[in-house]
Each structure stands twice: as structure tokens, then as C-alpha cells.
Amino acid sequence: MSNLYNTQFKTLGPRAAQMITELNERGRSTFTLDDVVSITGLSHNAASNLVHKSIRRGLVTRLKPGLYNLVPFHLGRAREHVDNPYLIAQEMVKPNRYFISHGAALEIHRMVTQPMLTMHVTCTKRLRPQTIGGYPFRFIHVNDAQIFGTTKHWVDKQRSVIVSDMERTIIDCLRRPIHAGGITEVAKGIWMAREALNVECLVDYARRLGVGAVVRRLGYLLECYGLANPSVLEYLRTMLTQTYQRLDPLLPAEGPHLARWRLQLNVSPEELDVVRYG
């Protein structure tokens, strides 16, 4: 520990020393007031006072009511610090089912050409958007039946979070391109991951989700980039109704209609073709 940290640590007294030591032992850099109560045996009021003193000393950062971060020893006099945003997201939605999704998942799977600044989290509880430690968090509500197609992502050697797998990430982004920067960014993700994507899995996820716009956009992009055989494309077309959807819901309803996929092409084929060449 730094000399500064040692000085602060000693002046806080035995309860604070106990709290910080035990949190570090447990690998709980992000912790709750209940964790402090469990460790120290203090009442909630006393535990809250202890945490607030630690915040004033620069040893702890408040993320939101009842959720905190330890400031790492090596940051010295730093008064504000937040842990990995994926871990914060996990803490914010506990104990509800969740997964990191959309643009954030695209970044985890290296399916983007530029950083995604917003942390997208799909979960079974309705939560308002929040900004914590400079990170914008956006929550997409789903029911239990829509929690599928996930995998584990290791943040470090000890800690992991749940993230949508590559195929589920694409399907979610096709449903809500707004959380991925638009349909062109989703197309980039598909093209970048084309050798790793399981087309049968994509089709199955689209079927399970049962959203017509997703089926239309998926079929069109798979056809556009030559990533699916004719029988797969025909199967997707059997799911279509007569209704037309915009290829990119973020853009105006303009451009030609493609009957084969019941899509209004408000992003030109030429724009999508540019994706192949970076």
C-alpha cells in the first residue's frame, strides 16, 4: 500500500480497516451497504456512516444509493473511481436475470470499428437509464422467455459477467438498431464476424424471438453478403407477413420497396456494400 493509503487506513479505525480488508479478500471492489453490514456486524445506519467517512477520505466512491466502489490502493489521492462497467452493470441488476447486450456486446465480441460508449444491459426488471462514473447505462426490458443465447465473459481471472453470444447480439441489434448505432453498424458486425457466425443459430434465434422486422432484416443482410444458402433464405421468407418494415428504423420512410423481404430500403445496397471494404 502507498504511504498515503496507510495513513488514511489507520485513521479510519478498526471497523473501516476490517471493512476494506475483508472486501479486498472477497474480491468485492464493487459492494453494497448490506456487504458492509455483513462484514462489520454494524446496524445499517452505523454501516452507512462508516461508508460515508470512507468516501470523504477518498477510499470509497459512491455509484448510486447503496452501491459503492473501493478506490484501488495505487490511485493514491483519487477521490472518484468506478470499477469495470460490466461488473457495475451486473451489480445494478442483481438479483434479476440479465445479459450485457446490443452495442456493448458488439464491442465485447470485437464486432465494431469504434468504441461503444453506452453500456447496454438486457434484464427482466424495468430500470431507468442512469449514468454512473461517467458511463451511461441503458436497460432493455425482456421477459424470462427471452433470456437465451448467452455466454460468460471473463472480465479478469476471477470475475465474469453474462453477455449475449455473437448470434444473439446480432438478433438483438437487428430488432433495436438504435442501441447499435444504426443498421449499417449492425451490418459491419455481421461482416466482421462472418466466419465465426453460425447462420443456423441466427435463424433459430430469429424464429424464437418472433419479431417480423428481425426476420426481414436478417434475411436481407444474409442475402446481401452471401452468407446463407437459398434454402435458409426461403425458410426465413416463409415467416414473413405482407407488412413492410424499414430496413433502418432510425431513418425516414423513404427509398424503394423490396417485395422479396417486405422491406423499404432506406439504406441503399451501395452503402451496405461499402461495409465489405472497411
PyMOL commands that set and color helices and strands:
alter all, ss='L'
color gray80, all
select helices_A, chain A and resi 3-12+14-25+33-40+44-56+73-75+85-93+102-108+144-146+166-175+177-179+183-192+199-209+212-224+230-237+259-261+269-277
alter helices_A, ss='H'
color red, helices_A
select strands_A, chain A and resi 30-32+60-64+67-70+98-100+119-123+130-132+135-141+150-154+160-164+245-246+257-258+263-264
alter strands_A, ss='S'
color yellow, strands_A
deselect
rebuild
show_as cartoon
